[in-house]
């Protein structure tokens, strides 16, 4: 998912395409006589987490709910480990700016907090200078310290799903689940992950998103 979103798709498309890929893999395992519930234990996802703080938390929560349902209802597995949505994440590189680069420390910290509150298992914090160079030693250690400060000085890792129950977060989570599922359905109607690549759907989604973003910048 990460590379796709950093190249130019929405967060909804990032999850939908990654899950469609996972679904097609499990179908192929099933065709070969393997248990999809056993295979799903070995699947993990990699997300880009960007600026829209509450949206990112809700999107990660929605993806977790949806993967549980896919494994339980589409593949009929009762294996609890198969239903876990395993996430790694990386804070968004394309959200960083060359101008006033030290502000990217704040951006990466906000992305990192969204990763934690969204329930990822591990994540990488980008360096503030990634917008224009390979990370320098100072930028790299600052990114590391950002994670360590959140881990050791905020208490956020002591609670599972601390935003759960918030009216806004729950409503937003449900909305993201609906949108991701609609896009997965659209992908499956076109023949799955191979079909959307061969038919040009995925390329069109990228171009449409980039054009829309560029227009917002120009406006």
C-alpha positions in Angstrom: 0.0 0.0 0.0 2.7 2.5 1.0 4.4 2.8 -2.4 1.1 3.1 -4.2 -0.1 6.0 -2.0 3.2 7.8 -2.1 3.1 7.6 -5.9 -0.4 9.1 -5.9 -3.6 7.5 -4.7 -6.0 8.2 -1.9 -5.8 6.4 1.4 -9.0 4.5 0.5 -7.4 3.2 -2.7 -4.2 2.3 -0.9 -6.1 0.0 1.4 -8.6 -1.3 -1.2 -5.8 -2.3 -3.6 -3.7 -3.9 -0.9 -6.7 -5.9 0.4 -7.7 -6.9 -3.1 -4.2 -8.2 -3.6 -4.5 -10.2 -0.3 -7.9 -11.6 -1.3 -6.6 -12.8 -4.6 -3.6 -14.4 -3.0 -5.8 -16.3 -0.6 -8.1 -17.4 -3.4 -5.1 -18.8 -5.2 -3.9 -20.6 -2.1 -7.4 -22.0 -1.7 -7.4 -23.2 -5.4 -4.1 -25.0 -4.7 -5.7 -26.8 -1.8 -4.2 -24.8 1.0 -6.2 -23.5 4.0 -6.7 -19.7 3.5 -7.1 -19.3 7.3 -3.6 -20.7 7.8 -2.1 -18.6 4.9 -3.7 -15.4 6.2 -1.7 -15.7 9.4 1.4 -14.8 7.3 -0.1 -11.7 5.5 0.9 -8.2 6.7 0.2 -4.8 5.2 2.3 -1.6 4.9 0.6 1.8 5.0 1.5 5.4 4.4 0.1 7.6 7.2 -0.2 11.3 6.4 -1.5 14.7 7.6 -5.2 14.2 8.2 -4.9 13.0 11.8 -8.4 11.8 12.6 -8.9 10.4 9.1 -5.8 8.4 9.3 -6.7 6.9 12.7 -10.2 6.1 11.4 -8.8 4.6 8.2 -6.5 2.3 10.1 -9.3 1.2 12.4 -11.6 0.6 9.5 -9.1 -1.5 7.7 -8.7 -3.7 10.7 -12.4 -4.2 11.0 -12.8 -5.0 7.3 -9.9 -7.5 7.2 -11.5 -9.4 10.1 -14.8 -9.6 8.2 -13.1 -10.7 4.9 -11.3 -13.6 6.6 -14.3 -14.6 8.7 -17.1 -14.3 6.1 -15.5 -14.4 2.7 -13.1 -17.2 3.5 -15.1 -18.8 6.4 -12.1 -19.0 8.7 -12.5 -19.1 12.5 -8.8 -18.8 13.1 -8.4 -15.7 15.3 -4.8 -15.2 14.2 -5.9 -15.1 10.6 -8.3 -12.3 11.3 -5.6 -10.0 12.8 -4.8 -7.2 10.4 -1.0 -6.9 10.8 0.2 -3.4 10.0 3.6 -1.8 9.5 3.5 1.8 8.5 5.7 4.7 7.6 5.0 8.4 8.0 4.4 10.1 4.7 7.4 11.3 2.7 5.3 13.2 0.1 3.6 15.2 2.9 7.0 16.7 3.8 8.0 20.1 2.5 11.3 21.5 1.3 10.4 25.0 2.6 11.1 25.4 6.4 12.1 21.8 6.7 12.3 21.7 10.5 8.5 21.9 10.4 8.6 18.4 9.1 9.5 17.2 12.6 6.1 18.3 13.7 4.4 16.7 10.7 6.2 13.3 11.3 5.3 13.4 15.0 1.6 13.9 14.1 1.8 11.0 11.6 3.5 8.9 14.2 0.9 9.5 16.8 -1.8 8.6 14.2 0.0 5.3 13.6 -0.1 4.5 17.3 -3.7 5.5 17.9 -4.7 3.6 14.7 -3.1 0.4 16.1 -0.1 -0.4 13.9 2.3 -3.0 15.1 5.4 -1.1 13.9 6.2 2.1 12.1 9.1 4.1 10.6 9.3 7.9 11.2 10.6 9.8 8.3 13.5 12.3 8.7 12.7 16.0 8.3 15.1 16.4 5.4 13.6 13.6 3.3 11.9 16.2 1.2 15.2 17.1 -0.4 18.0 14.7 0.5 19.1 11.4 2.0 18.7 11.6 5.8 21.6 13.3 7.6 22.7 11.9 11.0 21.0 14.7 12.9 17.7 14.2 11.0 17.9 10.5 11.5 18.4 10.7 15.3 15.6 13.3 15.5 13.3 10.9 13.8 14.3 8.1 16.2 13.9 10.4 19.3 10.4 11.3 18.0 9.4 7.7 18.4 11.1 7.3 21.7 9.5 10.5 23.2 6.1 9.3 22.2 6.8 5.8 23.6 8.4 6.8 26.9 6.9 10.2 27.7 3.2 10.3 26.6 1.6 7.1 27.8 -0.2 6.5 24.5 1.1 3.0 24.1 -0.4 1.9 27.5 -4.0 1.8 26.1 -5.4 -0.2 23.2 -7.6 1.9 20.9 -7.9 4.9 23.2 -10.1 6.8 20.7 -12.6 4.0 20.4 -16.0 5.1 21.5 -15.6 8.7 20.3 -18.7 9.5 18.3 -16.6 11.3 15.6 -14.0 8.5 15.3 -16.6 5.7 15.2 -18.7 7.5 12.6 -15.5 8.3 10.5 -14.3 4.6 10.9 -17.7 3.4 9.6 -17.5 5.8 6.7 -14.0 4.6 5.7 -15.0 1.0 6.0 -17.9 1.6 3.6 -15.7 3.5 1.1 -12.9 0.9 1.2 -15.4 -2.0 0.7 -17.1 -0.2 -2.2 -13.7 0.1 -3.9 -12.8 -3.5 -3.2 -16.1 -4.6 -4.8 -15.3 -2.4 -7.8 -11.9 -4.1 -8.1 -13.3 -7.6 -7.8 -16.0 -6.8 -10.5 -13.1 -6.0 -12.9 -11.3 -9.3 -12.3 -9.3 -8.5 -9.1 -5.8 -7.1 -8.8 -4.6 -8.4 -12.2 -7.7 -7.1 -13.9 -7.4 -3.6 -12.6 -3.7 -3.4 -13.7 -4.3 -4.9 -17.2 -7.4 -2.9 -17.7 -5.9 0.4 -16.7 -8.2 1.1 -13.8 -5.3 1.5 -11.3 -3.5 3.9 -13.6 -6.6 6.0 -14.1 -7.1 6.2 -10.3 -3.5 7.5 -9.9 -3.9 10.1 -12.7 -7.3 11.3 -11.4 -6.0 11.7 -7.9 -2.8 13.5 -9.0 -4.8 15.9 -11.2 -7.2 16.6 -8.3 -4.3 17.3 -5.9 -2.6 19.6 -8.5 -5.8 21.6 -9.0 -6.1 22.1 -5.2 -2.5 23.3 -5.1 -3.1 25.7 -7.9 -6.3 27.0 -6.5 
